[in-house]
Amino acid sequence: MDAVLSVMILPMMIGTSELLLIGALVLLLFGGKKLPEMMRGLGQGVRSFKDGMKEGSKAEDSEEDEKTSADDKQ
Protein backbone atom coordinates (compact mmCIF):
# COMPACT_ATOMS: atom_id res chain seq x y z
CA MET A 1 0.00 0.00 0.00
CA ASP A 2 2.85 2.38 0.80
CA ALA A 3 4.45 1.74 -2.60
CA VAL A 4 1.25 2.66 -4.42
CA LEU A 5 0.86 5.79 -2.33
CA SER A 6 4.45 6.88 -2.95
CA VAL A 7 4.03 6.40 -6.72
CA MET A 8 0.90 8.56 -6.66
CA ILE A 9 2.46 11.33 -4.53
CA LEU A 10 5.91 11.40 -6.17
CA PRO A 11 4.91 13.38 -9.30
CA MET A 12 3.36 16.06 -7.11
CA MET A 13 6.63 16.56 -5.24
CA ILE A 14 8.82 17.36 -8.29
CA GLY A 15 10.14 20.89 -8.00
CA THR A 16 12.03 23.33 -10.19
CA SER A 17 15.46 21.96 -9.32
CA GLU A 18 14.40 18.43 -10.23
CA LEU A 19 12.96 19.60 -13.56
CA LEU A 20 16.20 21.45 -14.35
CA LEU A 21 18.21 18.33 -13.53
CA ILE A 22 16.00 16.19 -15.78
CA GLY A 23 16.32 18.77 -18.57
CA ALA A 24 20.11 18.81 -18.25
CA LEU A 25 20.25 15.01 -18.39
CA VAL A 26 18.07 14.93 -21.50
CA LEU A 27 20.29 17.57 -23.13
CA LEU A 28 23.42 15.56 -22.31
CA LEU A 29 21.94 12.30 -23.55
CA PHE A 30 20.52 13.53 -26.85
CA GLY A 31 22.61 16.62 -27.62
CA GLY A 32 21.64 20.08 -28.77
CA LYS A 33 21.02 19.13 -32.40
CA LYS A 34 18.78 16.13 -31.80
CA LEU A 35 16.60 17.71 -29.09
CA PRO A 36 14.73 20.21 -31.36
CA GLU A 37 14.00 17.42 -33.84
CA MET A 38 12.58 15.27 -31.06
CA MET A 39 10.39 18.09 -29.74
CA ARG A 40 9.15 18.86 -33.26
CA GLY A 41 8.20 15.21 -33.71
CA LEU A 42 6.45 15.21 -30.34
CA GLY A 43 4.49 18.33 -31.32
CA GLN A 44 3.44 16.77 -34.61
CA GLY A 45 2.31 13.65 -32.80
CA VAL A 46 0.21 15.65 -30.34
CA ARG A 47 -1.31 17.68 -33.19
CA SER A 48 -2.13 14.49 -35.10
CA PHE A 49 -3.75 13.00 -32.00
CA LYS A 50 -5.90 16.11 -31.46
CA ASP A 51 -6.96 16.13 -35.12
CA GLY A 52 -7.93 12.47 -34.83
CA MET A 53 -9.99 13.20 -31.73
CA LYS A 54 -11.81 16.02 -33.55
CA GLU A 55 -12.55 13.78 -36.55
CA GLY A 56 -13.83 11.06 -34.24
CA SER A 57 -16.20 13.41 -32.46
CA LYS A 58 -17.45 14.77 -35.81
CA ALA A 59 -18.14 11.22 -37.00
CA GLU A 60 -20.03 10.44 -33.79
CA ASP A 61 -22.07 13.64 -34.14
CA SER A 62 -23.00 12.82 -37.75
CA GLU A 63 -23.99 9.26 -36.79
CA GLU A 64 -26.12 10.64 -33.96
CA ASP A 65 -27.79 13.10 -36.35
CA GLU A 66 -28.52 10.27 -38.81
CA LYS A 67 -30.12 8.18 -36.06
CA THR A 68 -32.22 11.13 -34.93
CA SER A 69 -33.42 11.89 -38.47
CA ALA A 70 -34.19 8.20 -39.08
CA ASP A 71 -36.22 8.06 -35.86
CA ASP A 72 -38.12 11.21 -36.87
CA LYS A 73 -39.05 9.71 -40.26
CA GLN A 74 -40.60 6.64 -38.63
C-alpha positions in Angstrom: 0.0 0.0 0.0 2.8 2.4 0.8 4.5 1.7 -2.6 1.3 2.7 -4.4 0.9 5.8 -2.3 4.4 6.9 -3.0 4.0 6.4 -6.7 0.9 8.6 -6.7 2.5 11.3 -4.5 5.9 11.4 -6.2 4.9 13.4 -9.3 3.4 16.1 -7.1 6.6 16.6 -5.2 8.8 17.4 -8.3 10.1 20.9 -8.0 12.0 23.3 -10.2 15.5 22.0 -9.3 14.4 18.4 -10.2 13.0 19.6 -13.6 16.2 21.4 -14.3 18.2 18.3 -13.5 16.0 16.2 -15.8 16.3 18.8 -18.6 20.1 18.8 -18.2 20.3 15.0 -18.4 18.1 14.9 -21.5 20.3 17.6 -23.1 23.4 15.6 -22.3 21.9 12.3 -23.5 20.5 13.5 -26.9 22.6 16.6 -27.6 21.6 20.1 -28.8 21.0 19.1 -32.4 18.8 16.1 -31.8 16.6 17.7 -29.1 14.7 20.2 -31.4 14.0 17.4 -33.8 12.6 15.3 -31.1 10.4 18.1 -29.7 9.2 18.9 -33.3 8.2 15.2 -33.7 6.5 15.2 -30.3 4.5 18.3 -31.3 3.4 16.8 -34.6 2.3 13.6 -32.8 0.2 15.6 -30.3 -1.3 17.7 -33.2 -2.1 14.5 -35.1 -3.7 13.0 -32.0 -5.9 16.1 -31.5 -7.0 16.1 -35.1 -7.9 12.5 -34.8 -10.0 13.2 -31.7 -11.8 16.0 -33.6 -12.5 13.8 -36.5 -13.8 11.1 -34.2 -16.2 13.4 -32.5 -17.4 14.8 -35.8 -18.1 11.2 -37.0 -20.0 10.4 -33.8 -22.1 13.6 -34.1 -23.0 12.8 -37.7 -24.0 9.3 -36.8 -26.1 10.6 -34.0 -27.8 13.1 -36.3 -28.5 10.3 -38.8 -30.1 8.2 -36.1 -32.2 11.1 -34.9 -33.4 11.9 -38.5 -34.2 8.2 -39.1 -36.2 8.1 -35.9 -38.1 11.2 -36.9 -39.1 9.7 -40.3 -40.6 6.6 -38.6 
